């Protein structure tokens, strides 16, 4: 496992093992010295609001990650514990979640670009004629 920072935008999905629920989410995470914080936004499956928000607090040690997702009280007001593993190039995290009697799995991923790939894309864009842009 690389020690690459987990700061960024992550797209994920969680599945409940104890009831019929599958939901997607977007996580905006920040990592500083192994401490994780951020915000998760997801569609509301209760029908109370369109989107629900939760705050993330946790930590990472090597490949191991654990965090708590605390809903903001809009549609839900409880906390969910997550734990899992980060892959070698820090582009995917997979693991488990639990809240009281409910539990399941989750996966989230992000795209990463190397600096030379971004420079190459800028070079290609610079060669495109103005009339096409």
N, C-alpha and C positions, 0 to 999 in steps of 0.2 A: 504494500500500500504506500502510495506516495504521500508526502506531507503537504500536498497541495491544499490551499485554502478552499473552503466550501462556500465562500461568499458568492452570491449570484442568484439567478432566477432558476428555479427547479419546477418541473412539471411532473405531477404524480397522480397516483390512483391508490385508493385503499379499498379493501374488500372485507366485509364482515363474515366471520365464520359462524357466528351465533344467530344471525338474522339476515334477512334478504336486503343487503345494502351494498352497492358499489358506487363510488363517487370519485370524481377527479378533483384536483386542487392545484393551485399555483402557490409555491412557497418562495418568498423573498428572504433569503438567509444572509446573515453576516456572521463571520467567524473571526474572532480576535483572540489569539493565544489559546485556542482550543475551546473557548466559550462561544456558544451559539445563541443568537437571538434573531428575531425576525417576525414576519407576519405570514399567515396562510389564509388564502381566500379560496372559497369553494362554493359550489351551488348548494342551496339549502334544500335538503330532502324532506323537511318537515312541512313545507308549504306555507310557513309563516312569513318568510321574506324571500327575496330573490337570491341573495348572496349572503353568506355568513363569513365572519372573520374571526381569526384566533391568533393569539400571540405565542411565539415560540421562545422557550428558554431551555438551554441544555448545554451539553459539552461533547467534545470529540477527543478520543485518545487513540491515535493511530488509525486503524480501520474501524474502530468501534464508535458508534454514535448513539446518543440517547438524549431525548428531549421531551418536554411536556408541551402540549398544545392546549392553551387555555382559551376557550371561546369567550368572546367579548360581552355576552349577555343579550345580544340582539334576538336571535332565535334560540340559542343554547347558552348555558352558563357553566358548563362543567369542563373538567380537564381530562385529557387523554394522554397516556404515557406511550412513547414510541421508543424502540431500540432496534438497532440494525448494524449493517456493515457497509462501508464505502468500498467501491471497487478500486482496482489499481490505478486507474487514470482519473479518479475523482469525478466521474461523469454519471455514476449511478449509485443509489443507496437502496437497499432492500432490507426488510425486516418485519417486525411484528408490532402490534399496538394492543393496548388493553385499557378498558374502563369498567370498573366494578365487575359485572357479570358478562360483559361483551368483550370480544377480542377478534383479531383478524390479522391480515397482512397488508403491507404497503410496499410500493416501489416509487421512486422518483428519479428523474434524470435531467441532465442539462447538456447543452452543447457547449463545447469549448473550442476556441480557435487559437491557433498559434500565431504569434506576431508576424511571422513570415507569410502565413496564409492571408492575413488581413492586408499586408503590404502588397501582395500579389493581386488581390481583389481591387485595391485602389489603383494599381497600374492598369489593369484591364479596363476599369471604369474611365480612367483618364484617356484611353485610346478610343473610346466610343465617341463618334461624331456628335456634336451639339444637336443636330437635327433629329437624332434618334433618341436622345435623352429625354 
